[in-house]
Amino acid sequence: MAESRLACRECHHINHGDAQACDNCGSSSLTEDWAGYVVITHPERSEIAEEMNVAEPGGYALKVR
Ligand SMILES: [Zn+2]
């Protein structure tokens, strides 16, 4: 089986495919329908992080539907 990861609709954090809630914000609004994996290492220095309201380093989806 292919691993499918789940993106959080609230904060765009990428979670494991078997996650029931977001590791980052605790939301249960997770979706397989996302695109554009981006790793943010220094949110305080990243324009993308600012646009996405990302405060914690980690893997995020650029687009979540
Ligand atoms: Zn989240």
N, CA, C, O and the ligand as a Tripos MOL2 file, in Angstrom:
@<TRIPOS>MOLECULE
protein
  261   259    66     0     0
PROTEIN
NO_CHARGES

@<TRIPOS>ATOM
      1 N           0.8320   -1.2100    0.0000 N.3       1 MET1
      2 CA          0.0000    0.0000    0.0000 C.3       1 MET1
      3 C           0.8580    1.2480    0.0000 C.2       1 MET1
      4 O           1.8440    1.3420    0.7300 O.2       1 MET1
      5 N           0.4800    2.1810   -0.8060 N.am      2 ALA2
      6 CA          1.2000    3.4570   -0.8300 C.3       2 ALA2
      7 C           0.8710    4.2550    0.4270 C.2       2 ALA2
      8 O          -0.2500    4.2330    0.9350 O.2       2 ALA2
      9 N           1.8680    4.9410    0.8950 N.am      3 GLU3
     10 CA          1.6430    5.7720    2.0730 C.3       3 GLU3
     11 C           0.9440    7.0540    1.6410 C.2       3 GLU3
     12 O           1.4250    7.7590    0.7540 O.2       3 GLU3
     13 N          -0.1640    7.3500    2.2530 N.am      4 SER4
     14 CA         -0.8250    8.6150    1.9680 C.3       4 SER4
     15 C          -0.7930    9.4720    3.2230 C.2       4 SER4
     16 O          -1.2340    9.0610    4.2960 O.2       4 SER4
     17 N          -0.2770   10.6330    3.0620 N.am      5 ARG5
     18 CA         -0.2000   11.5220    4.2150 C.3       5 ARG5
     19 C          -1.3710   12.4920    4.2060 C.2       5 ARG5
     20 O          -1.9670   12.7650    3.1630 O.2       5 ARG5
     21 N          -1.6850   13.0000    5.3720 N.am      6 LEU6
     22 CA         -2.8520   13.8530    5.5360 C.3       6 LEU6
     23 C          -2.4370   15.2750    5.8880 C.2       6 LEU6
     24 O          -1.6500   15.5010    6.8070 O.2       6 LEU6
     25 N          -2.9780   16.2220    5.1430 N.am      7 ALA7
     26 CA         -2.7100   17.6240    5.4380 C.3       7 ALA7
     27 C          -3.8290   18.2000    6.3000 C.2       7 ALA7
     28 O          -5.0020   17.8670    6.1280 O.2       7 ALA7
     29 N          -3.4460   19.0580    7.2210 N.am      8 CYS8
     30 CA         -4.4130   19.7180    8.0980 C.3       8 CYS8
     31 C          -5.0360   20.9080    7.3810 C.2       8 CYS8
     32 O          -4.3220   21.7400    6.8210 O.2       8 CYS8
     33 N          -6.3690   20.9940    7.3940 N.am      9 ARG9
     34 CA         -7.0440   22.1200    6.7360 C.3       9 ARG9
     35 C          -6.8600   23.4090    7.5360 C.2       9 ARG9
     36 O          -6.9970   24.4990    6.9790 O.2       9 ARG9
     37 N          -6.5580   23.3080    8.8030 N.am     10 GLU10
     38 CA         -6.4290   24.4950    9.6520 C.3      10 GLU10
     39 C          -5.0570   25.1440    9.5140 C.2      10 GLU10
     40 O          -4.9530   26.3520    9.3040 O.2      10 GLU10
     41 N          -3.9930   24.3240    9.6340 N.am     11 CYS11
     42 CA         -2.6470   24.9070    9.6700 C.3      11 CYS11
     43 C          -1.7370   24.3930    8.5600 C.2      11 CYS11
     44 O          -0.5850   24.8190    8.4710 O.2      11 CYS11
     45 N          -2.2290   23.4800    7.7050 N.am     12 HIS12
     46 CA         -1.4860   22.9370    6.5640 C.3      12 HIS12
     47 C          -0.3660   21.9710    6.9560 C.2      12 HIS12
     48 O           0.3790   21.5270    6.0830 O.2      12 HIS12
     49 N          -0.2270   21.6390    8.2190 N.am     13 HIS13
     50 CA          0.7910   20.6950    8.6540 C.3      13 HIS13
     51 C           0.5350   19.3210    8.0350 C.2      13 HIS13
     52 O          -0.6110   18.8810    7.9470 O.2      13 HIS13
     53 N           1.6110   18.6430    7.6040 N.am     14 ILE14
     54 CA          1.4880   17.2950    7.0350 C.3      14 ILE14
     55 C           1.6210   16.2570    8.1400 C.2      14 ILE14
     56 O           2.6140   16.2290    8.8670 O.2      14 ILE14
     57 N           0.6110   15.4080    8.2580 N.am     15 ASN15
     58 CA          0.5770   14.3740    9.2960 C.3      15 ASN15
     59 C           0.6870   12.9830    8.6770 C.2      15 ASN15
     60 O           0.4770   12.8100    7.4770 O.2      15 ASN15
     61 N           1.0170   12.0010    9.5020 N.am     16 HIS16
     62 CA          1.0520   10.6220    9.0390 C.3      16 HIS16
     63 C          -0.3410   10.1960    8.5440 C.2      16 HIS16
     64 O          -1.3650   10.7190    8.9850 O.2      16 HIS16
     65 N          -0.3410    9.2290    7.6130 N.am     17 GLY17
     66 CA         -1.5850    8.7960    6.9960 C.3      17 GLY17
     67 C          -2.5970    8.1960    7.9530 C.2      17 GLY17
     68 O          -3.7910    8.1380    7.6600 O.2      17 GLY17
     69 N          -2.1010    7.7440    9.1180 N.am     18 ASP18
     70 CA         -3.0270    7.1350   10.0820 C.3      18 ASP18
     71 C          -3.3880    8.0950   11.2110 C.2      18 ASP18
     72 O          -3.9850    7.6960   12.2110 O.2      18 ASP18
     73 N          -3.0230    9.3560   11.0430 N.am     19 ALA19
     74 CA         -3.3020   10.3450   12.0920 C.3      19 ALA19
     75 C          -4.8000   10.6050   12.2120 C.2      19 ALA19
     76 O          -5.5070   10.6760   11.2060 O.2      19 ALA19
     77 N          -5.2730   10.7430   13.4250 N.am     20 GLN20
     78 CA         -6.6770   11.0810   13.6680 C.3      20 GLN20
     79 C          -6.8440   12.5790   13.9120 C.2      20 GLN20
     80 O          -7.9260   13.1370   13.7280 O.2      20 GLN20
     81 N          -5.7590   13.2130   14.3260 N.am     21 ALA21
     82 CA         -5.7840   14.6490   14.5760 C.3      21 ALA21
     83 C          -4.4220   15.2280   14.2200 C.2      21 ALA21
     84 O          -3.4190   14.5140   14.2020 O.2      21 ALA21
     85 N          -4.3940   16.5160   13.9400 N.am     22 CYS22
     86 CA         -3.1670   17.1870   13.5340 C.3      22 CYS22
     87 C          -2.1510   17.2270   14.6810 C.2      22 CYS22
     88 O          -2.4780   17.6060   15.8060 O.2      22 CYS22
     89 N          -0.8950   16.8240   14.3670 N.am     23 ASP23
     90 CA          0.1740   16.8700   15.3670 C.3      23 ASP23
     91 C           0.4710   18.2970   15.8110 C.2      23 ASP23
     92 O           0.9270   18.5320   16.9300 O.2      23 ASP23
     93 N           0.2090   19.2280   14.9330 N.am     24 ASN24
     94 CA          0.6070   20.6050   15.1880 C.3      24 ASN24
     95 C          -0.4500   21.4030   15.9540 C.2      24 ASN24
     96 O          -0.1290   22.0820   16.9290 O.2      24 ASN24
     97 N          -1.7150   21.3210   15.5140 N.am     25 CYS25
     98 CA         -2.7330   22.1810   16.1180 C.3      25 CYS25
     99 C          -3.8840   21.4010   16.7570 C.2      25 CYS25
    100 O          -4.7490   21.9880   17.4070 O.2      25 CYS25
    101 N          -3.8930   20.0640   16.5700 N.am     26 GLY26
    102 CA         -4.9180   19.2580   17.2230 C.3      26 GLY26
    103 C          -6.2270   19.1670   16.4770 C.2      26 GLY26
    104 O          -7.1540   18.5000   16.9370 O.2      26 GLY26
    105 N          -6.3270   19.8370   15.3070 N.am     27 SER27
    106 CA         -7.5620   19.7740   14.5350 C.3      27 SER27
    107 C          -7.7780   18.3810   13.9630 C.2      27 SER27
    108 O          -6.8160   17.7020   13.6050 O.2      27 SER27
    109 N          -9.0270   17.9510   13.8750 N.am     28 SER28
    110 CA         -9.3350   16.6670   13.2490 C.3      28 SER28
    111 C          -9.7470   16.8430   11.7920 C.2      28 SER28
    112 O         -10.1820   15.8890   11.1470 O.2      28 SER28
    113 N          -9.6090   18.0600   11.2740 N.am     29 SER29
    114 CA         -9.9620   18.3400    9.8830 C.3      29 SER29
    115 C          -8.7590   18.0620    8.9900 C.2      29 SER29
    116 O          -8.0140   18.9730    8.6280 O.2      29 SER29
    117 N          -8.5790   16.7750    8.6360 N.am     30 LEU30
    118 CA         -7.4340   16.3480    7.8220 C.3      30 LEU30
    119 C          -7.9170   15.8790    6.4600 C.2      30 LEU30
    120 O          -9.0230   15.3530    6.3340 O.2      30 LEU30
    121 N          -7.0770   16.0710    5.4270 N.am     31 THR31
    122 CA         -7.4780   15.6880    4.0800 C.3      31 THR31
    123 C          -6.3120   15.1010    3.2990 C.2      31 THR31
    124 O          -5.1640   15.5060    3.4850 O.2      31 THR31
    125 N          -6.6130   14.1310    2.4100 N.am     32 GLU32
    126 CA         -5.6070   13.5880    1.4980 C.3      32 GLU32
    127 C          -5.4780   14.4630    0.2590 C.2      32 GLU32
    128 O          -4.5660   14.2760   -0.5450 O.2      32 GLU32
    129 N          -6.3880   15.4160    0.1040 N.am     33 ASP33
    130 CA         -6.4340   16.2360   -1.1060 C.3      33 ASP33
    131 C          -5.6250   17.5160   -0.9200 C.2      33 ASP33
    132 O          -6.1600   18.5880   -0.6380 O.2      33 ASP33
    133 N          -4.3090   17.3560   -1.0890 N.am     34 TRP34
    134 CA         -3.4190   18.5180   -0.9150 C.3      34 TRP34
    135 C          -2.3060   18.4290   -1.9410 C.2      34 TRP34
    136 O          -2.1150   17.3870   -2.5680 O.2      34 TRP34
    137 N          -1.5660   19.5250   -2.1150 N.am     35 ALA35
    138 CA         -0.4760   19.5520   -3.0950 C.3      35 ALA35
    139 C           0.6460   20.4540   -2.6140 C.2      35 ALA35
    140 O           0.4140   21.4180   -1.8840 O.2      35 ALA35
    141 N           1.8560   20.1360   -3.0270 N.am     36 GLY36
    142 CA          3.0000   21.0110   -2.7820 C.3      36 GLY36
    143 C           3.5860   20.8910   -1.3950 C.2      36 GLY36
    144 O           3.3050   21.7100   -0.5200 O.2      36 GLY36
    145 N           4.4030   19.8670   -1.1940 N.am     37 TYR37
    146 CA          5.0390   19.6830    0.1110 C.3      37 TYR37
    147 C           6.1800   20.6800    0.2890 C.2      37 TYR37
    148 O           7.0650   20.7740   -0.5620 O.2      37 TYR37
    149 N           6.1600   21.4070    1.3730 N.am     38 VAL38
    150 CA          7.2250   22.3670    1.6530 C.3      38 VAL38
    151 C           7.6970   22.1790    3.0890 C.2      38 VAL38
    152 O           6.8950   22.0680    4.0160 O.2      38 VAL38
    153 N           9.0320   22.1460    3.2500 N.am     39 VAL39
    154 CA          9.5960   22.0360    4.5880 C.3      39 VAL39
    155 C          10.0300   23.4270    5.0450 C.2      39 VAL39
    156 O          10.8260   24.0920    4.3820 O.2      39 VAL39
    157 N           9.5060   23.8450    6.1610 N.am     40 ILE40
    158 CA          9.8550   25.1490    6.7140 C.3      40 ILE40
    159 C          10.7330   24.9360    7.9420 C.2      40 ILE40
    160 O          10.2970   24.3710    8.9450 O.2      40 ILE40
    161 N          11.9760   25.3990    7.8450 N.am     41 THR41
    162 CA         12.9200   25.1700    8.9410 C.3      41 THR41
    163 C          13.0280   26.3850    9.8670 C.2      41 THR41
    164 O          13.2480   26.2430   11.0700 O.2      41 THR41
    165 N          12.8710   27.5770    9.2930 N.am     42 HIS42
    166 CA         12.9690   28.7990   10.0940 C.3      42 HIS42
    167 C          11.7800   29.7060    9.8040 C.2      42 HIS42
    168 O          11.8900   30.6510    9.0230 O.2      42 HIS42
    169 N          10.6410   29.4190   10.4360 N.am     43 PRO43
    170 CA          9.4140   30.1760   10.1440 C.3      43 PRO43
    171 C           9.5870   31.6820   10.2990 C.2      43 PRO43
    172 O           8.9740   32.4590    9.5670 O.2      43 PRO43
    173 N          10.4200   32.0930   11.2500 N.am     44 GLU44
    174 CA         10.5720   33.5300   11.5110 C.3      44 GLU44
    175 C          11.2840   34.2420   10.3740 C.2      44 GLU44
    176 O          11.2270   35.4680   10.2770 O.2      44 GLU44
    177 N          11.9730   33.4680    9.4920 N.am     45 ARG45
    178 CA         12.7100   34.0830    8.3850 C.3      45 ARG45
    179 C          12.0870   33.7510    7.0420 C.2      45 ARG45
    180 O          12.6560   34.0860    6.0030 O.2      45 ARG45
    181 N          10.9240   33.0970    7.0360 N.am     46 SER46
    182 CA         10.3480   32.6070    5.7860 C.3      46 SER46
    183 C           9.1090   33.3960    5.3900 C.2      46 SER46
    184 O           8.1670   33.5400    6.1700 O.2      46 SER46
    185 N           9.1290   33.9140    4.1370 N.am     47 GLU47
    186 CA          7.9500   34.6370    3.6520 C.3      47 GLU47
    187 C           6.7780   33.6850    3.4610 C.2      47 GLU47
    188 O           5.6260   34.0450    3.7050 O.2      47 GLU47
    189 N           7.0850   32.4550    3.0170 N.am     48 ILE48
    190 CA          6.0190   31.4660    2.8440 C.3      48 ILE48
    191 C           5.3540   31.1830    4.1870 C.2      48 ILE48
    192 O           4.1290   31.1210    4.2890 O.2      48 ILE48
    193 N           6.1820   31.0130    5.2110 N.am     49 ALA49
    194 CA          5.6400   30.7400    6.5440 C.3      49 ALA49
    195 C           4.7390   31.8740    7.0010 C.2      49 ALA49
    196 O           3.6990   31.6440    7.6180 O.2      49 ALA49
    197 N           5.1430   33.1000    6.6940 N.am     50 GLU50
    198 CA          4.3390   34.2520    7.0950 C.3      50 GLU50
    199 C           2.9890   34.2350    6.3830 C.2      50 GLU50
    200 O           1.9470   34.4760    6.9930 O.2      50 GLU50
    201 N           3.0260   33.9450    5.0670 N.am     51 GLU51
    202 CA          1.7760   33.8840    4.3070 C.3      51 GLU51
    203 C           0.8570   32.7830    4.8110 C.2      51 GLU51
    204 O          -0.3660   32.9240    4.8150 O.2      51 GLU51
    205 N           1.4780   31.6730    5.2410 N.am     52 MET52
    206 CA          0.6850   30.5220    5.6680 C.3      52 MET52
    207 C           0.3960   30.5460    7.1640 C.2      52 MET52
    208 O          -0.2650   29.6450    7.6810 O.2      52 MET52
    209 N           0.8800   31.5550    7.8550 N.am     53 ASN53
    210 CA          0.7060   31.6530    9.3030 C.3      53 ASN53
    211 C           1.3090   30.4460   10.0330 C.2      53 ASN53
    212 O           0.7250   29.9150   10.9770 O.2      53 ASN53
    213 N           2.4930   30.0280    9.5700 N.am     54 VAL54
    214 CA          3.2020   28.9120   10.1790 C.3      54 VAL54
    215 C           4.1700   29.4360   11.2350 C.2      54 VAL54
    216 O           4.9760   30.3250   10.9600 O.2      54 VAL54
    217 N           4.0880   28.8890   12.4300 N.am     55 ALA55
    218 CA          4.9580   29.3210   13.5140 C.3      55 ALA55
    219 C           5.9690   28.2450   13.9080 C.2      55 ALA55
    220 O           7.0170   28.5520   14.4760 O.2      55 ALA55
    221 N           5.6560   26.9890   13.6090 N.am     56 GLU56
    222 CA          6.5260   25.8850   13.9980 C.3      56 GLU56
    223 C           7.2310   25.2810   12.7900 C.2      56 GLU56
    224 O           6.6100   25.1170   11.7390 O.2      56 GLU56
    225 N           8.5280   24.9420   12.9170 N.am     57 PRO57
    226 CA          9.2070   24.2570   11.8170 C.3      57 PRO57
    227 C           8.5520   22.9130   11.5280 C.2      57 PRO57
    228 O           8.0170   22.2690   12.4300 O.2      57 PRO57
    229 N           8.5970   22.4930   10.2660 N.am     58 GLY58
    230 CA          8.0150   21.1970    9.9230 C.3      58 GLY58
    231 C           7.6360   21.1210    8.4640 C.2      58 GLY58
    232 O           7.9850   21.9960    7.6710 O.2      58 GLY58
    233 N           6.9060   20.0500    8.1070 N.am     59 GLY59
    234 CA          6.4640   19.8620    6.7320 C.3      59 GLY59
    235 C           5.0310   20.3470    6.5700 C.2      59 GLY59
    236 O           4.1550   20.0300    7.3750 O.2      59 GLY59
    237 N           4.8090   21.1250    5.5120 N.am     60 TYR60
    238 CA          3.4870   21.7020    5.2920 C.3      60 TYR60
    239 C           3.0590   21.5520    3.8430 C.2      60 TYR60
    240 O           3.9010   21.4080    2.9560 O.2      60 TYR60
    241 N           1.7630   21.5850    3.5990 N.am     61 ALA61
    242 CA          1.2190   21.5640    2.2530 C.3      61 ALA61
    243 C           0.9730   22.9890    1.7840 C.2      61 ALA61
    244 O           0.3970   23.8040    2.5050 O.2      61 ALA61
    245 N           1.4230   23.2820    0.5480 N.am     62 LEU62
    246 CA          1.1840   24.6170    0.0060 C.3      62 LEU62
    247 C          -0.2980   24.8350   -0.2610 C.2      62 LEU62
    248 O          -0.8500   25.8990    0.0170 O.2      62 LEU62
    249 N          -0.9320   23.7900   -0.8120 N.am     63 LYS63
    250 CA         -2.3620   23.9180   -1.1580 C.3      63 LYS63
    251 C          -3.1500   22.8070   -0.4960 C.2      63 LYS63
    252 O          -2.7980   21.6340   -0.6180 O.2      63 LYS63
    253 N          -4.1940   23.1610    0.1930 N.am     64 VAL64
    254 CA         -5.1140   22.1930    0.7940 C.3      64 VAL64
    255 C          -6.5020   22.5010    0.2770 C.2      64 VAL64
    256 O          -6.9650   23.6410    0.3310 O.2      64 VAL64
    257 N          -7.1640   21.4620   -0.2290 N.am     65 ARG65
    258 CA         -8.5070   21.7110   -0.7970 C.3      65 ARG65
    259 C          -9.6050   21.3230    0.1700 C.2      65 ARG65
    260 O         -10.7860   21.4670   -0.1470 O.2      65 ARG65
    261 ZN         -3.1770   21.5190   12.0890 Zn       66 ZN66
@<TRIPOS>BOND
     1     1     2 1
     2     2     3 1
     3     3     4 2
     4     3     5 am
     5     5     6 1
     6     6     7 1
     7     7     8 2
     8     7     9 am
     9     9    10 1
    10    10    11 1
    11    11    12 2
    12    11    13 am
    13    13    14 1
    14    14    15 1
    15    15    16 2
    16    15    17 am
    17    17    18 1
    18    18    19 1
    19    19    20 2
    20    19    21 am
    21    21    22 1
    22    22    23 1
    23    23    24 2
    24    23    25 am
    25    25    26 1
    26    26    27 1
    27    27    28 2
    28    27    29 am
    29    29    30 1
    30    30    31 1
    31    31    32 2
    32    31    33 am
    33    33    34 1
    34    34    35 1
    35    35    36 2
    36    35    37 am
    37    37    38 1
    38    38    39 1
    39    39    40 2
    40    39    41 am
    41    41    42 1
    42    42    43 1
    43    43    44 2
    44    43    45 am
    45    45    46 1
    46    46    47 1
    47    47    48 2
    48    47    49 am
    49    49    50 1
    50    50    51 1
    51    51    52 2
    52    51    53 am
    53    53    54 1
    54    54    55 1
    55    55    56 2
    56    55    57 am
    57    57    58 1
    58    58    59 1
    59    59    60 2
    60    59    61 am
    61    61    62 1
    62    62    63 1
    63    63    64 2
    64    63    65 am
    65    65    66 1
    66    66    67 1
    67    67    68 2
    68    67    69 am
    69    69    70 1
    70    70    71 1
    71    71    72 2
    72    71    73 am
    73    73    74 1
    74    74    75 1
    75    75    76 2
    76    75    77 am
    77    77    78 1
    78    78    79 1
    79    79    80 2
    80    79    81 am
    81    81    82 1
    82    82    83 1
    83    83    84 2
    84    83    85 am
    85    85    86 1
    86    86    87 1
    87    87    88 2
    88    87    89 am
    89    89    90 1
    90    90    91 1
    91    91    92 2
    92    91    93 am
    93    93    94 1
    94    94    95 1
    95    95    96 2
    96    95    97 am
    97    97    98 1
    98    98    99 1
    99    99   100 2
   100    99   101 am
   101   101   102 1
   102   102   103 1
   103   103   104 2
   104   103   105 am
   105   105   106 1
   106   106   107 1
   107   107   108 2
   108   107   109 am
   109   109   110 1
   110   110   111 1
   111   111   112 2
   112   111   113 am
   113   113   114 1
   114   114   115 1
   115   115   116 2
   116   115   117 am
   117   117   118 1
   118   118   119 1
   119   119   120 2
   120   119   121 am
   121   121   122 1
   122   122   123 1
   123   123   124 2
   124   123   125 am
   125   125   126 1
   126   126   127 1
   127   127   128 2
   128   127   129 am
   129   129   130 1
   130   130   131 1
   131   131   132 2
   132   131   133 am
   133   133   134 1
   134   134   135 1
   135   135   136 2
   136   135   137 am
   137   137   138 1
   138   138   139 1
   139   139   140 2
   140   139   141 am
   141   141   142 1
   142   142   143 1
   143   143   144 2
   144   143   145 am
   145   145   146 1
   146   146   147 1
   147   147   148 2
   148   147   149 am
   149   149   150 1
   150   150   151 1
   151   151   152 2
   152   151   153 am
   153   153   154 1
   154   154   155 1
   155   155   156 2
   156   155   157 am
   157   157   158 1
   158   158   159 1
   159   159   160 2
   160   159   161 am
   161   161   162 1
   162   162   163 1
   163   163   164 2
   164   163   165 am
   165   165   166 1
   166   166   167 1
   167   167   168 2
   168   167   169 am
   169   169   170 1
   170   170   171 1
   171   171   172 2
   172   171   173 am
   173   173   174 1
   174   174   175 1
   175   175   176 2
   176   175   177 am
   177   177   178 1
   178   178   179 1
   179   179   180 2
   180   179   181 am
   181   181   182 1
   182   182   183 1
   183   183   184 2
   184   183   185 am
   185   185   186 1
   186   186   187 1
   187   187   188 2
   188   187   189 am
   189   189   190 1
   190   190   191 1
   191   191   192 2
   192   191   193 am
   193   193   194 1
   194   194   195 1
   195   195   196 2
   196   195   197 am
   197   197   198 1
   198   198   199 1
   199   199   200 2
   200   199   201 am
   201   201   202 1
   202   202   203 1
   203   203   204 2
   204   203   205 am
   205   205   206 1
   206   206   207 1
   207   207   208 2
   208   207   209 am
   209   209   210 1
   210   210   211 1
   211   211   212 2
   212   211   213 am
   213   213   214 1
   214   214   215 1
   215   215   216 2
   216   215   217 am
   217   217   218 1
   218   218   219 1
   219   219   220 2
   220   219   221 am
   221   221   222 1
   222   222   223 1
   223   223   224 2
   224   223   225 am
   225   225   226 1
   226   226   227 1
   227   227   228 2
   228   227   229 am
   229   229   230 1
   230   230   231 1
   231   231   232 2
   232   231   233 am
   233   233   234 1
   234   234   235 1
   235   235   236 2
   236   235   237 am
   237   237   238 1
   238   238   239 1
   239   239   240 2
   240   239   241 am
   241   241   242 1
   242   242   243 1
   243   243   244 2
   244   243   245 am
   245   245   246 1
   246   246   247 1
   247   247   248 2
   248   247   249 am
   249   249   250 1
   250   250   251 1
   251   251   252 2
   252   251   253 am
   253   253   254 1
   254   254   255 1
   255   255   256 2
   256   255   257 am
   257   257   258 1
   258   258   259 1
   259   259   260 2
@<TRIPOS>SUBSTRUCTURE
     1 MET1         2 RESIDUE 1 A MET
     2 ALA2         6 RESIDUE 1 A ALA
     3 GLU3        10 RESIDUE 1 A GLU
     4 SER4        14 RESIDUE 1 A SER
     5 ARG5        18 RESIDUE 1 A ARG
     6 LEU6        22 RESIDUE 1 A LEU
     7 ALA7        26 RESIDUE 1 A ALA
     8 CYS8        30 RESIDUE 1 A CYS
     9 ARG9        34 RESIDUE 1 A ARG
    10 GLU10       38 RESIDUE 1 A GLU
    11 CYS11       42 RESIDUE 1 A CYS
    12 HIS12       46 RESIDUE 1 A HIS
    13 HIS13       50 RESIDUE 1 A HIS
    14 ILE14       54 RESIDUE 1 A ILE
    15 ASN15       58 RESIDUE 1 A ASN
    16 HIS16       62 RESIDUE 1 A HIS
    17 GLY17       66 RESIDUE 1 A GLY
    18 ASP18       70 RESIDUE 1 A ASP
    19 ALA19       74 RESIDUE 1 A ALA
    20 GLN20       78 RESIDUE 1 A GLN
    21 ALA21       82 RESIDUE 1 A ALA
    22 CYS22       86 RESIDUE 1 A CYS
    23 ASP23       90 RESIDUE 1 A ASP
    24 ASN24       94 RESIDUE 1 A ASN
    25 CYS25       98 RESIDUE 1 A CYS
    26 GLY26      102 RESIDUE 1 A GLY
    27 SER27      106 RESIDUE 1 A SER
    28 SER28      110 RESIDUE 1 A SER
    29 SER29      114 RESIDUE 1 A SER
    30 LEU30      118 RESIDUE 1 A LEU
    31 THR31      122 RESIDUE 1 A THR
    32 GLU32      126 RESIDUE 1 A GLU
    33 ASP33      130 RESIDUE 1 A ASP
    34 TRP34      134 RESIDUE 1 A TRP
    35 ALA35      138 RESIDUE 1 A ALA
    36 GLY36      142 RESIDUE 1 A GLY
    37 TYR37      146 RESIDUE 1 A TYR
    38 VAL38      150 RESIDUE 1 A VAL
    39 VAL39      154 RESIDUE 1 A VAL
    40 ILE40      158 RESIDUE 1 A ILE
    41 THR41      162 RESIDUE 1 A THR
    42 HIS42      166 RESIDUE 1 A HIS
    43 PRO43      170 RESIDUE 1 A PRO
    44 GLU44      174 RESIDUE 1 A GLU
    45 ARG45      178 RESIDUE 1 A ARG
    46 SER46      182 RESIDUE 1 A SER
    47 GLU47      186 RESIDUE 1 A GLU
    48 ILE48      190 RESIDUE 1 A ILE
    49 ALA49      194 RESIDUE 1 A ALA
    50 GLU50      198 RESIDUE 1 A GLU
    51 GLU51      202 RESIDUE 1 A GLU
    52 MET52      206 RESIDUE 1 A MET
    53 ASN53      210 RESIDUE 1 A ASN
    54 VAL54      214 RESIDUE 1 A VAL
    55 ALA55      218 RESIDUE 1 A ALA
    56 GLU56      222 RESIDUE 1 A GLU
    57 PRO57      226 RESIDUE 1 A PRO
    58 GLY58      230 RESIDUE 1 A GLY
    59 GLY59      234 RESIDUE 1 A GLY
    60 TYR60      238 RESIDUE 1 A TYR
    61 ALA61      242 RESIDUE 1 A ALA
    62 LEU62      246 RESIDUE 1 A LEU
    63 LYS63      250 RESIDUE 1 A LYS
    64 VAL64      254 RESIDUE 1 A VAL
    65 ARG65      258 RESIDUE 1 A ARG
    66 ZN66       261 GROUP 0 **** ****
